[in-house]
């Protein structure tokens, strides 16, 4: 390759003063083009091909790679970090890409920077050439000589499909930006909003659509490989190899892929087609079957593809494949209950039984239903299955709803193949009753958009089933998503039934978990079975609803709808660090952190007997749970019958012997009615730091108008959200003359004081109650969680300055209960602070003691009680599910003695005690104070912060001491290790004081129990 850089640079200089980057396009094209070797660089018109780089380079018609050109004066280091380049690099574009500003060239292979070189630099608008150009020549030669590696296995194919699918996704997003409201893709997105997801944004729509295009083409290519004919595989012919049993996919190909109606995304589709043409699909599929032992690659390859494409996508949609043992247990259980309890011969095979999976996914549950029906009749020696299944009207009784296009497609293929393997013969116009629709949407929506008729027809048919068809069984694995995508008024109105308890409102301050998608699907299934007036709802879901106080109205509502409830808790909650009762590890049956359970809700016709509720648990590793699920059935499970009662109606076993005694105590929320969840920044790394000066510097820079929003956000890794916009908070900060006053100390974790910027400038939720009553105020506060899954309760901690929501435990937010309430600073009439103690409580304690103690004495008394080991152990079950209750005593001496102990604990935990005059540990060893490892040596009683430095005389008991969910001494050091921090002299003394505090806390806790004669406290 001979390149004339002199002429190239002369042309660049000539055009430099005349225009933008596009004025240099012909010059760069002339540099790359080579008629002798067939190299041709095509200048792309961005309006015609959305999301494509500036140049597409081909050799003899075959794609070589892409070039993205920026202005000569652009810094490629900065350009490399832009969203556009990140997208290019993670898509198929990044497989062979050059980024250039015409003077410097950066070559990327598979998204990674492979080589960079420059031929000149710019100085005062003059292009100055470097003497040597060999590196640039080599870079261009390597770029032009690039050859994609051959694909010989299914996982390489999945990887290539993934990057090409991302190109399709990004081109759709760019096309949407270019279109007006009459554009084809825009109309399609609006239609999807109307029929599937009201809050669907461009990114999610592009993602859904790109996946379906890619997997649809894969399906077509497999069909072509399995039925090779004279016709070549291409974008125009692909639909001929798609099953006619999937109307949606046929419609997609006929209107979007084969035609030119959305032509500006076709460059990415053509890339995909080229990929599939080059692949020896026969050998790839053969290897897939051999290695995975799965016979149908079209059905099972999706898991491999999705893992390569974007594993986080499953999390955002709550989409997880249900393990076969879980599916088979649920389907078998439903079948047995229908047969035995409902007296319906053949269970799921009975012609009266209609079945709906409202979140079908890839059809796993319906697949097992069909197999179960087959097993029910197999013993009768049925030979003509096609006729038999038609006689039982099986296809007319099985329904599925799915809102993600690719799983919907796979469900059709999976069930069609199963039925064909069983000998079923589809009639000409017969199809499966699996519809692309949102189960949680109501009503029929019709659309006049020609491009989307096939989508509208799906929704119309599904709506008919929702509203008119009696459903006898609802089953499946609905998505789990705390930030629900389903916010339509119909399902939210149904879920409002869960906001009542014993006929009165829940009055939950934070009820967002009732809006989780799985809760909405349970409510939908309950509504469907109630409408039929008998039947079974069987789901595997998040197990949070079993005992969380927020779900008590939901539990009561389910008890009112159903006659029997079976709860098989599969546990596996790594968020709560669940372990089996024997202490061995407990694993999830899914690849998720959230624990799950199987819920089977039975509504027997004309059943007036009291509801029966049964509970059982499966503990252990994943394989143990799978084995048990395969062995057990609904009758062989060792169920424990529950008797849930008001106010919580728990769906977990509970020792109620002490409940009446415990309930005589005063709930902390009834004592201190003003309380609030601790503050939330949603950007702790920015809003909080160990040093005040660091916070000052960050906020000073935020006020500096010379620093752009982009520079600032990149420096501190800040992301805009719906509740926090960088440009808006910077504007508000610029007019705040007292901005420095908002830098304050906070208690970030127990014994861990830090600095923060206490304002919505840095925080999403600084909390008005904390600003009014705690910030820069003389106060004492309880920090208490409402619920915990931990084995023991140690979740009441004092503070006197603001604390975050995750102060007591990393997963469960803690509420702050201030002892005093302060008047509004802006009030005209200045009032004194007043105790945050209810009149009813003060009356009750006065009746007990004969007088009203000071607020501080009451606080100290409560703090002592909450640190009583016997109290914590005796009422452990109740303390884990709701805010604690405080027992009162009529013994004045006991009250004062406990208050004295509580005061000592408060002073210890705020590091204000005289006990700190005598430190019990020493800091020893050679070298620096960098925290690089955190290890406790039991034998030597040392805590090492690095290989040479350590704190001496720290016993195992003190090392393992926990406050809330934190192992205090370990957590404090690990946070400093994570921050790459060396201990200062003050840090060393501080840590030694924490050791004293924990030692004295253990001592005082023992003394508290010695003071209390017995429980219940008299």
N, C-alpha and C positions, 0 to 999 in steps of 0.2 A: 504493500500500500504506500503510494507516494503522495505526500501531503505538502501543499504549498502554503505554509503558515504566513509568509510575508504578504502575499496578496490578501489572505484572509484577514490579517490584522489591519491592513490598509483600509479595506472595506468597512471593518468595524469602526475605525476612527472616523471615517468619512460620514458614517450614518449616526455616530454617537450623539451629535448635537441636534439631530433631526427628528428623533422620535423615541418611542418606547421599545420594549424588548422585541416586539413583533417586527420592527424595521430591520432587525438583524436576522430574521428567520431565513431569508434567501441565502445569506452569506453562510450560515451554518449548514444549510441544506447542501450548498455547493461543496463544502468541505467534506461532507459525509458521502455524498453520491459517488458511485463508481460504476460506470456502465460496463466496464470490462468484467467485473465480478458479479454484476447484477444487483448491486446494493442501491437501494432507493429509499430516501428519507422523505416521508409524506408529511407535509405540514397540515395538521388537523385543525379544522374549523370547529371551535368549541360548541357552537350552537347546533351543529349537526351530530356530533358524537359527545354525549355528556360524560364528564369525568375522565376523559382521556388526556394523556400528556400532550405536549406541544407537537411532538414528532413520533410517528410510527415508522420504524425502520424494518424493511423487508429485504430479503435476498432471494431473487428469482421467484418472487411471489410468496415465499414462506416468511412468517414472522420471525424477526431476530430479536427486537427489543424496543425500548422507548427512550426518548430524550425529553427531559423537562428543562426549559430554558428560562432563566431569570434575567433581570436587567444587569448590565455590566457592573453597576455600582452596588449590587446586592451582595451581602455577606452569606456565603453558602453554609457557614456554620450555624447561622440563625435560621436560614431557610430549611435546613435539615430537620429542625425541631418543629416545624409548622405541622398543623393537622393534615394539610394536603400531602406533604411528603411522608408522614407517618402512614397515611392511607395507601399511598402508592407502594410503600415498602412492604406492607403486610398483605398486599393483594398480588395478583399475578403480574402486575406491572413491575413490581420489585424484583422479579426473577432475573431480569437483565435490564437495568435502568441506568441512564446517565443523568445526573443533575449538573447543570453548568450555568455559569454567568458569562459564557463565551470565552472567558480567559482561564478559568479554573474548571477542571472536569472531575467529577466524583462518580465512580462506577460502583454500582450495587449489584450483588448477586444474591438471590434468595433473601432480599431485604436487608442484607448486611453490607456495610461499606467494605469493598474489596480493595480498592486502590484509588488514589487521588493524585493529580498532577496539574501543573499550570504552565501556560506558555507565555504569559505576560501578567502585568499588574497595572493598576490605574493609579496615577499620581497627578492631582490637580487637573483632572479631566483629560490627561494625556495617557495613552496606552503605551507602556514600555515593555518591550519583549525581553524574555530571558534568553540567554545564549543557547542553552541546551533544550531540545524539544523531544529527546528520545523517549522520556517517560510518558509524554502525552501520546506519542505515536503508538507506543506499546499498549497503553490503556485503550485507545480506540480500536486497535487491532484485536485485542482480547474481547472487547464488547461486540465487535462485528463478527468475530469468529465463535461466539457463544453457541453452544448446542445443548439443548435441554436433555437431561439424563433420561434414559429409557425407564419406562414403568413396567416392572415385572411382577409386582405384588399388590395386594389390595390396600395395604396401609400407605404405600406411596401414592396410589391412585386417590385415596381419601385426602392425603395432603395436598395433591395438585388440585383436586376438586375444591378444596377449602379455599385456596388462594384465588382461584378463578371465580368462585362464588362471591368472595369479597369484592372483586372487581365489578361484578353485576350489581351488588348491593350499593357500592359507592356511585356507580353510574346512575342508578335509579334515584339516589338522593340528589345528585347534581341535576338530573333531568327535572325533578320536582321543583328545584329552585328556579330553573329556566322557564317553566311553564306558567301560564296564567290559570285562572280557575276553570277554563274550558279545556285544558290539556287532558289527554287521555289518562295519563298516570294519576294526575290530580283527581280526576273524576273517580278513578278506581279507588284511590285512597279514601275519598269521601264516602264511597259506597261501603268500604270495609268499616269505616267509623260508624256508619249507619246500622250495619248488620252485625258486626262482631265486637269491635272495641271502640267505644265512644271517645276515649282519650288517646287513640292511636296517633302517634307522631310520625314524621317522615322517616326517621331512623328505623323505627320498629316495622313500619310498613315495608320499607326497602328490604329489611332483613328477612321478613316473612316471604316476600315475593321472590327474592333472590334464591332462597333455599328451595322453593318449590320449582323454579325454573331449572336449577341445577340438578335437583334430584329427579325431576321429570325427564330431563334429557338423559340422565343416567339410566332410568328405567327403560326409556325408549331404546337406548343403545344396547342394553342387556337383551331386550326383546329382539333387536336386530341380530345380535350375535347368536341367539338361540334359534332363530328362524331366518337364516341367511337366504336371500333371494337375489334377484337380478338388480334390485333397486339399491342405490348407494345411500348411505346414511348421511343426512344433512339437516340443516335447520328447517328446510322446506318439507322434508319427508318424515321427520321424526314422529309425528302424530300417528302415522300408520302402524307404529310399533307399540302404541299405548293401548291398554285394555279399554274396550268400549264400556266397561262396567263402572268407569270413574268419570261421570259427566263433567265435574269441575276441571279435571286435568285435560280432558278433551277440549273444553271451552278455552282454557288457558292457551293451549297450543294453537288452536284455530284462530284466535284473535290477537295474541301478543307475539308468539314466537314465529309462526309460519308467515304471517303477513308483515307489512311494513308500517303498521299503524302506530307502533312506538319505535320507530327506526333509530332514534338516537341512543338506544342502549344495545343495539345489535352488535356493536363491535365486541362487547364482552360475551355475548351469546355465541358469536362466531368463534371466539377463542375457545369456549367450552366445547363446541362441536369439534373443532380441530383436535383438541385434547382427546376426546372420545374416539375419533377416527384413528388416531395414531396408536391407541392402546390395543394390545392383543387381548381383547376382552375375554375370549374363551379361556386362555391360560390363567388370567387373573382370577376369574370366577372359580375355576377348578381348584386353584390354590386356596381360595377363600373357604370353599367347602371342606377341603382336607384339613386346614389348620383350625377352623372354628367349629367344625362338626355341625354346621348349620346348613341345611339343605337348600334353603332359598335365599340367595344373596340379596335380592332386591329388598326383601323384608328386613334382613338382619344387618345389612351393610350400613344402614342409617346411623346406628350407634357409633360405628367407626368413623363415619363422615362427620357426625356432630361433634365428636371428641376432637377431631382435627380442626374443625371449623371454629368452634367457640364454646368451650365447656361452660363458661359463665352464663351462656344463654339459657341453659337448663335451669340455673339458679334463679335468674330473673323472672322466668315464667313458672317456676316451681315444677318443672317437668323432669320427672325421674322415672326410669323404667322400673316397674314393679317386679320384684323377684318372683319366679314361678312358684316357690313354695307358699308365698303369701297369697298369690292369686288362687292357687288350687285349694288352699284351706278355706278361703272365703266362698268360692263357688260351691265347694262340696258342702259347706255349712248351710248355705242358702238352699241348696237342693234337698238336704236332709230335713230342714225345717218345713219346707213346702210339702214334702212327702208325709212326714209324721205329724206335725202340729196342725197343718192346714188340710190334711187328708186329701192331698192332690197327687194322685197316682202318677209316677214317673217324674215327679218334681219339676225341674226346669223343662222337661219334655212335655208337660201337660199343656194342652191347647189353650187353656185359660190363662196361662202365665205369660204376661208381656214383660219384657226386660229392657231396661235402659241404662246405658253407661253414659252419663252426661259429660264426661271428660275422657273420651275414648282413647286419646293418644294414638298409639299404633295398633290398637285393637286387642291388647293382651287379654283383658277380661272376657270380651265377647268370644275370643278364640277358645278360651277355656270353657265357656258356657256351651259352645257347640260340641266340644269334645266330651263334656259331661253328659249332654243329651245323647250323644252316640253311645257312651258307656251304659246309660240307663236302659237302652234298648238292645245293646249288643248281645246280652245273654239270651234274648229271645230268638237269636239266629236270623235276624233280618237280612235279606240278600239284596233287595232292590232299594238301596238307600235313597236314591233320587226321588222315587215315588213316595217312599215312606216319609222323608223329610217334608215333601210337599203336602202330604196328608196331615202331618202335624203342624203345618203352617209355620214352620220354624222361621223362615226369612221374614214372614209378616209379623212376627212377634218380637224380633230383636232389633233394637234401635241404638244408635250411637250419635253423640254430638261431639264435635271437635272444632276448635277455632283456629288451630295452627294448620296451615295447608299441607306441609310435608307429612306430618304424622297421619293426617286424614287420608292422604294418598296411600300411605303404607298400610293403614288399617284395611282399606278396600282390597289391596293386593293380597294381604295376609289371609283375610277371611275367604276371599274368592279361591285362592289356592287350596286352602284347607277343605272347603266344600267340594272342589273339583277332585281332590285326592280321595274324598269319601264317596265319590261317584255321583255327586250332584250335577245335574244338567240345567244350566241357566236357560230360561226362555229368552226369546230374542230381545225383548225390551225390559227384561227383569234386571234389577239392581239391588244391591244391599241398602238397607235403610240407615246408612251412616251419612250424616249430613254435616256440611261445613257451616257451622252456626255457633253462636254463643248460648250455652244453656241458660245463662243467667240473664239473658235479655228476654223481654216480653214482646208478644205481638207479631204481626206480619208487616214487613216493610217491602214495598215494591219500588222498583227503580226503573227509570226510563233510559238509563245509560246503556246503550247498545253493547258496549264492551263488557259490561258486567252482568248481563242477563243470566248467565249460568250461575253466578254467585247469588243473585236475588232469588232464583228459582230454588236453590238449596235452602235458603232461609225461609222461604214461604212454606215449603214442605215440612221443614222442621217445626215451624210455628204451629202447624196443624197438629202435629204429634204432641207438642207441649200443651196445647189448649183443649184438644178433643179426645185423645187416645188415653184410656185408662191404663196406668202403668202399675204392674204388680210387684216388680222388683227393680230397685235402683241400686247399682253397685259400681265399684271402681276405685280409682286412686286419684282424687281431685288434686289440683295444684295447691301448693302451700306458698303463699306470698303475703307477708305482712303488709306490704305496700301494694294493695289490691289494684289491679288494672280494671276491675269491674265496678264501676261507680254509678251505674244507672239507677234511677229512682225506684224501679220495680223491685229489684232484689234487695235494695237497701231498706225499702219499706217492710219487706218480709222479715229481714233481720232485726228490725226494731222490736219485734216480739221478744227478742232476747234481752232487751233493755229494761225488762220488768222483773220484779221478784216479789212473790207473795202479793201481787196486785199493786205494788208501788214502784216508782222508778228506781233504777239502780243507783242513780246519782254518782256514777263513776266519773272522776275527774279526767282520767285518760282511758277511754274505751276503744282505742284504735284496733286492739287485737280482735275485737268482735267484727271488724271489717276484713279480717284475713280471708283470702279466697276459699280456703277449705271450710271455714265457718259458713260462708255463703252457699257453698255446694251442699253442706249438710242441711242447711235451711231449705234449699231447693228440693232436696230429696224428701225431707219431712213433709213439705207442702204437697209434693206429688203423691206420696203415700196417703196423706190425709185426704186428698181429693178423691182417690180411689176407695178410701175408707177401709182398706186392709192391704197388707203386703209387707215387704221387707226392704229396709235400707241397710246396705252393707258397704262400708268404706274402710280403707286404711288411710289414716290421716295423722297429722301432728297430734301428739297426745296432750297438748297444753290445756285443752278444754276440760280434762278430767278433774283437775283440782284447782286451777287458777280461780281466785275469787271473782275476777271480772266475768267469768263464764257461768256464774251461778244461775242467772236467769235463763241461759241457754239450756243448762242441765234440767232445770225445772220444766221448761217448755217441752223438752224431749220426753220427760217422764209423763207429761200430760197427754202426749200424742200416742205413745207406744205402750204395749202391754208387757213386753219383755225386752230387756236390753242386755246384751252380752258384750263385755269389754275385755279384750285380750291385749293387755299392755305389753308391747314388744320392747319398750324402753330404748336404750341406746342413745341417751341424750348426752353427748359429749360437751355441749354447752354448759350443762349442769354437773358435768363430771360424774355421771352416774356409774356406780359399781354394783355388782351383784351382791346380794345379802351375805354371801360367803367371803366377800372382799376381792374376788377375782374380777378381771376386766369384763366390762359389758360393752358389746358392740352393736352398732345399728345394722338393721337388715338392708338399709339403703346406704348409698354413698353420701350421706348428709350428716350434719351435726345434731339436728333437731330430732328428739325422740318421737316414736310413732306408736300407734295402737290400732288394732282392728276393732271397729264398732259395728255390731249387728243389732239393728233396731227392728223389732217385730211388732206389727200391729195386727192382732188377731181379730177377726170379725166378731161383733157382738160380745166383746170381752169386757165384763164389768168388775172382774176381780182386781184386787190391788196389784200394782205393777211389781214385777219381779226383776231385780237387777243382779247380774252375776259378773264377777270380776276374777281375772287370773292374770298372772305375770309370766313372761318368758325372759329369763336372764341368761347371760353367757356370751360366748363369741358368736359370730355370724353363722358359722357352719353348724354349731349346736342348735341354734334357733331354726335354721332351715330344716335340719333333721327332724326336730320335734314337730314342726308344722306339717311335714310330710307324713309323720306317723299319727298325729292327733286328728280327731274330728270333733264336732260340736258336743258329742256325748261323752267322749273320753277325757276332755279337759277337766281338770280338778277345779271346778268353779267355787268361788266363795260368794255367798249371797250377801248383798249389801242392803242397808236400810238408810238411804240418804235422808237427811232431815234439814230443816231450815236452820240457819239462813244460807248455808252453802250448798246443800244437796250434792255432796261430793261423790264422784264416781270412782273413788279409790277406797280401800279398806281404812277404817279409822277406829282406834280404841276410844270408845265413847264413855268409858267408865268414869273418866275424870272431866268430861266435857261440861257437865252441869256445874262442877266445882270451879272450873276455869272461867266459865262464862259469868260468874259472880264478880269477877274483876272488872275494872274500868278500861275500856279500849282506849288506847292512846289518842285516837282521832276524836273520841268523845271528851277527852280531857283537854286537848290542845287543838281546837278546831281549825286554827289557821296553820296550815302546813302546805308545803309545795315540794315537788320534785327538785332535786339539786340542779344547778345550772348546767347547760349543755352548749358547748362551743361548736361542735361538729368540725373543729379544726384546732384541736388541742396543741399540736406542734407549733402553731402560729400564735395562738392567744395566750398560751401559758409557757413559762420558762423558769429555770432555776434562779436567773438573775434579773433584777429590776432594770438594769441598764439595757439588757437585750430587748425587753419589751419596749422601753423608751425609744430605742433605735428603730425598731420595726414600725412603730406608730409615727415616728418623725418622718420616716421615708414615705409612709402612706400619705402624709400631708404635703409631701414635696411634689409640686406640679410638674417638675422637670422629668420625673419618672413616669413613664406611660403605664396604663393599666396592664398591658401585656407583659411589660418587663417586670412589674411588681408581682403579678400572679405567677409568672414563671420562676422568679427567685424564691418565692415562698410556697410554691405548689398549691395555689389557691384556686378553687373551682367555684363558679357561680352556682347558686341553687335558686329555687323558687322563692325562698325567704331571705336570701342574702345575695346582693349584687355589688361587686367591688366598686363600680363607678358611683353607685348611690351612696355607699358608706363613706367613700372618700370625699364626696361633696358635703355630706353632713359633718364630717370631721373638720373640714376646712373652716367651718363657721363656729366651731366650738372653742371658745377662749379658755375653757377650763378642762381641756382635754387631758392634761397631765394628771389631774385629780383622779382619773379613772384607773390609773395603775395602782393596784392594790395587792395585798397578800391574800392568798387563799390556801385552804388546807386541801391539797389535791388527793391525798390518800392518808389513812391514819399515820400520824407522826411525820408526814411529808409536806412541809410548808413550801410553797412556791409563790411566784408572782403571776398576775394575769392582768389583762386589760378588760375590766369589768364593764362592758358596754356592748350594745348590739353592733357596734363597729367591728368587733372581733368575734362576738358570740351570736349564735342564733337565738338562744333563750337564756338571757342573764337572770330572768325571773324577777318580776316586780316585787314579790314578797321579800326576796333576799335584799334587794336594793332598799326597800323601805325599813326593814326591821333588823338586818344583820350587817350590811355593809357599813363599816366605820361606826358601828353602834356597840354599846356595852351590853352584851347578851350572852346567853348560853343556849345551845341548840342540841336537841337529839337528832341523830341521823339514823333512820330506821327503815329497813326494807319491809315491803308488804308480804313478800313471798320468797322462799328460797328452796332449792332442791338439795341443798347441802345436808349432810348427815346430821350435823348439829347446828344449833342456833346460837350465834354470838354476834348479833347484828344490831346492837344499839351502841352508838359511838357519839361522844360529845364533840362539839366544835364551838368556836366563838367567832369565826369568820366564815365567809361563803365557802361552800363545798360543792363539788360537781355531783351529777346524778349517779355516777358510778363510784362514789366515794367508798361505800361499804363492801360492794361486791362488783365484779367485772361484768356480770350479766344481768343482775337485777338492780334497777334504779332504787336509790334511797330517798325518802322524803325528809325534809328538814322541818323540825318542829321548834320554832323559837320560843323561849320562855317569856319574853316580853314583846309587846307590840308598841311601836313608836308612831307618833302622829306624823301626818304628812308634813314634810319640810316647808312646803309652800302654803300651808294653812294659815289663814289670817289670825286665828286664835290659837295660841300655843298651848298644847295639852301635855300632860305628863305621860310618860310611858305607862302601860298597864299590863298586868299579867295576861298571858295567853292561856287562861284557865277558865273553863266553863263554869257558869253559876251552879249548874247541877252537880258538878264534881266538887266544887268548894263546899256546897251544902252537905254532900255525902261525907267528906272527910271531917267536916266540923261535927257531924253527928257521931262519927266514930271516936274522935279524940276529945271532943268538948271544946275545941278552939280551932281557929284557922291558922295553920303554920304559914311561915313566909314562903313566897314562891320558890326561893332558892332551896329551902328545906325540902319542899315537895319534890323538886328536881333531883336533889341528892338522894332522897329516899327511893325514888323510882330508878335511879341509876344503879343503886345498890341491888335492888330486887332483880333488875334485868341482868345483873352479873352474878346472881346466885346460881351455882352449878346445879343445885337441886331443882330450882325453878326451871332452868333450861332443859333439864332432863325429864322432869315430871310432865311438863306441858309441851314436849318437843313436837308432837304431831300437830298441835294447834298453832304453835309459833311459826311453823313452816308455811302455813296457808294464809295467814292474814297478820295485820299489825298486832302487836302484843297487847295483852290485858294486864292491868296493874292491880294486884290484890291490896286491899287496905287493911290496916290493923287498928284495933281499939287500944292497944298497949302503947301508951305514950313513951315509956322508956325504950321499948323496941323500936318505935318510929325514930326517935332521936339517935339511938345507937346506929341504926342503919343509915340515917342521914349523914352521920359523921363518917362512916365508911364510904358512902357514896361521894362525899366531898373530897375525901382523899383520892379516890379513883379519878374524879374529874381533874384535880390538880395534877395528878400523874400523867393523864392523857393529854393535858394541855402543856405539859413540861413546865409546870409552875411550882413543883413541890420542893421542899427542903431536902428530900431524899437524894436529889441530884448533887448535893454537896459531897457525897461519898460515892465515887464511881467504882464499879466492881470489875471492870474489864480493863485490859491494857492493849495498846496497839503496838505491834512489834514487827520485826523483820527488816530486810535490806531493800533498797531500790525505791522506785517512785510509788505514787499513790493512785495510779491509774487502775480503774476497776475493769479488769479484763476477764475475770472468771469469778464465779460465786459458788464456793464449795464449803460445806460444813464437815469437819472431821470429828466424828463422834468420840473417837478414842482420845484425841488430844484436846477436845473441846475448843476447837479453833474455827473461825470463819475466815477463809482466805478470800481476798479481793483480787489477787493475782498470785502467780507462783511463789512470790517471796514475802508478801506483806499480809498480815492477818490480825484479827481481833482475838485475844485470848480469853479463856474462862467463860465460854458460852456453852451451856449445857444443851443437850438435845431437846429437852423439854421447852426451854426458852426459844431455841432456834425454830421449833415447829409451832410455836404459839400463833394462833390465828385470831385476827379481829375481822369479823365478817367473813368474806371469802379470801382474804389475803393472809399469807404467811408473812408476817410483818417484816422481820429482819431480812428475809430473802428478797421480798418485793422491793424494799427500799434500795438495796444494792443493785438488783437487776435493772431497775429503772435507770440508774446511773451508768451501768454498763451499756445499756441500750443507747444512751445519749453520749457514749464515748467520753465520759467525764472522769476526771481525777478528783479525789477527795481533798477538800481544803482542810485546814486545821479546825475550822468551825464544824465542818461535816463530820470529822472524826469524833469530836466531843459530842455532837448531836447523836451520833449512832450509839455511843456509849451510854448516853442518857436514855435512849430507847430501851436498851438492855435493862437498865435499872427499873424503868417504868413497867416492863413486862414481868420482871421478877417480883416487884411489889404488887402488881395486879394479881398474880397467882396467889400470893400470900393473903391479900385482902379478900379475894373471892372465897377462900377457905374460911376466913374469919366471919364473913357474912353468913355462910351456912351454919356456923357454930352459934351465931346469935339467934337464928330463927329456930324456935323450939320444935315446930312441926309444920307440915302443910296439910290442909289449908291453913293459911296464916290467920290467927285469931286476933 
